[in-house]
Amino acid sequence: QVQLVESGGGSVQAGGSLRLSCAASGYTYSEYCMGWFRQAPGKEREGVATRDNFGSTRYTDSVKGRFTISKDNAKNTLYMQMNSLKPEDTSMYYCASAPRTSCYGLGLSVRAFGYWGQGTQVTVSS
């Protein structure tokens, strides 16, 4: 069965950095479109970034230039480097996957991703 386990969250001051990791197991990792999503209290879950097997990436506008999504297929791990963090980045961050090699057409849609991790909390203080 598909398992996604996030780590790397924490508390930082504005302007700081964190790197999130998502360890995947239970499927052929390299054949999946992967993504990071986040959900703040009282808000809907939103897409942050996706990356597919072809290296194509997509970012929500608010994180462009600050966050970088990457994959290490040998380690079955998805990463997201988050720099210049802002208080509005405070959320629970989730890793997710969709069983297709390309993310084309999925956008940052939450409903397009069927497998989810348990989340890791990121808190940015001003």
Backbone torsions as a table, in degrees:
resi	resn	phi	psi	omega
1	GLN	NA	152.3	-177.9
2	VAL	-72.8	130.8	175.1
3	GLN	-132.2	134.5	177.1
4	LEU	-127.2	125.9	-177.8
5	VAL	-126.5	114.9	-179.8
6	GLU	-88.9	154.2	173.8
7	SER	-156.2	169.8	174.4
8	GLY	103.1	-5.6	177.4
9	GLY	-69.5	172.2	179.8
10	GLY	168.0	-168.4	-179.9
11	SER	-112.6	128.9	179.2
12	VAL	-138.5	163.3	174.3
13	GLN	-86.7	158.2	177.8
14	ALA	-54.7	137.5	-176.8
15	GLY	93.9	-11.5	-179.0
16	GLY	-81.4	-177.5	-176.4
17	SER	-132.3	153.1	172.5
18	LEU	-145.4	153.3	172.6
19	ARG	-122.9	118.8	176.8
20	LEU	-89.6	145.7	176.1
21	SER	-126.0	150.5	177.1
22	CYS	-137.2	109.4	179.2
23	ALA	-89.3	126.0	-176.5
24	ALA	-111.0	145.4	176.1
25	SER	-151.6	163.2	175.0
26	GLY	93.2	0.9	178.6
27	TYR	-158.8	172.9	178.6
28	THR	-78.6	94.4	-170.0
29	TYR	-53.4	-40.8	-173.6
30	SER	-69.5	-11.6	-177.0
31	GLU	-98.0	13.7	-176.3
32	TYR	-118.7	145.1	167.4
33	CYS	-78.9	131.0	-176.5
34	MET	-119.1	153.3	179.9
35	GLY	-154.2	163.0	172.5
36	TRP	-114.3	136.9	179.1
37	PHE	-131.6	164.3	178.0
38	ARG	-145.5	155.2	179.2
39	GLN	-144.5	119.6	176.2
40	ALA	-93.0	156.8	-179.9
41	PRO	-56.1	130.8	178.5
42	GLY	78.9	3.1	-178.9
43	LYS	-120.4	161.9	177.0
44	GLU	-76.6	154.4	175.9
45	ARG	-68.0	138.7	-177.9
46	GLU	-131.4	151.5	177.3
47	GLY	-77.1	139.2	179.5
48	VAL	-109.3	-50.3	-178.3
49	ALA	-160.2	150.4	174.0
50	THR	-134.2	156.9	176.8
51	ARG	-149.8	136.9	-179.8
52	ASP	-114.0	-174.1	-174.4
53	ASN	-69.7	-15.0	-179.3
54	PHE	-96.1	3.2	179.0
55	GLY	86.5	2.8	178.8
56	SER	-73.6	134.9	-179.5
57	THR	-125.0	157.9	177.8
58	ARG	-146.4	138.9	-178.2
59	TYR	-131.0	146.8	169.9
60	THR	-71.2	149.6	-171.4
61	ASP	-56.7	-35.5	-173.1
62	SER	-69.8	-13.8	-178.7
63	VAL	-114.7	-3.2	-179.2
64	LYS	-58.6	133.4	-178.9
65	GLY	85.3	-10.4	-179.5
66	ARG	-115.5	-36.5	-178.3
67	PHE	-108.0	146.7	176.6
68	THR	-134.2	124.7	177.5
69	ILE	-97.7	139.6	179.7
70	SER	-148.4	160.8	179.8
71	LYS	-129.5	145.1	170.9
72	ASP	-121.7	98.1	-176.0
73	ASN	-65.1	-32.0	-180.0
74	ALA	-64.8	-31.5	-179.6
75	LYS	-101.1	2.2	-177.5
76	ASN	51.8	44.0	-174.2
77	THR	-132.7	136.6	174.9
78	LEU	-105.7	141.7	-179.7
79	TYR	-126.2	160.0	166.4
80	MET	-144.8	112.6	175.5
81	GLN	-84.3	124.5	-177.7
82	MET	-118.4	114.0	179.9
83	ASN	-113.9	164.0	178.1
84	SER	49.0	48.8	-176.5
85	LEU	-64.5	145.8	-179.3
86	LYS	-121.1	156.5	177.9
87	PRO	-54.8	-32.5	-180.0
88	GLU	-72.7	-6.2	173.2
89	ASP	-82.8	-7.0	179.9
90	THR	-60.7	121.0	-176.6
91	SER	-171.5	169.7	163.6
92	MET	-86.7	129.6	-178.3
93	TYR	-106.3	133.2	-177.3
94	TYR	-120.9	142.4	171.4
95	CYS	-95.8	144.0	-179.9
96	ALA	-147.2	158.4	179.4
97	SER	-140.1	153.2	176.5
98	ALA	-128.5	137.2	-173.9
99	PRO	-77.3	68.0	175.2
100	ARG	-155.4	148.0	-174.5
101	THR	-74.9	-25.5	-179.4
102	SER	-113.3	142.5	175.9
103	CYS	-89.6	1.2	-176.3
104	TYR	-56.7	129.9	178.1
105	GLY	90.0	-13.5	-179.1
106	LEU	-84.9	-23.7	-174.6
107	GLY	59.0	-138.2	176.1
108	LEU	-116.4	30.9	-176.0
109	SER	-71.8	125.6	178.2
110	VAL	-61.3	-39.4	-174.7
111	ARG	-69.7	-15.8	-178.5
112	ALA	-80.0	-12.1	-175.1
113	PHE	-109.8	125.4	-172.1
114	GLY	-100.1	-16.8	-177.7
115	TYR	-116.9	134.7	-173.2
116	TRP	-134.6	147.1	170.8
117	GLY	-86.9	-175.9	-176.1
118	GLN	-88.9	-12.8	176.5
119	GLY	97.3	155.7	174.8
120	THR	-138.6	135.5	-172.5
121	GLN	-85.1	133.4	173.2
122	VAL	-119.6	125.1	179.7
123	THR	-125.7	124.1	-179.1
124	VAL	-117.0	121.3	-179.0
125	SER	-101.1	150.0	-177.8
126	SER	-88.3	NA	NA
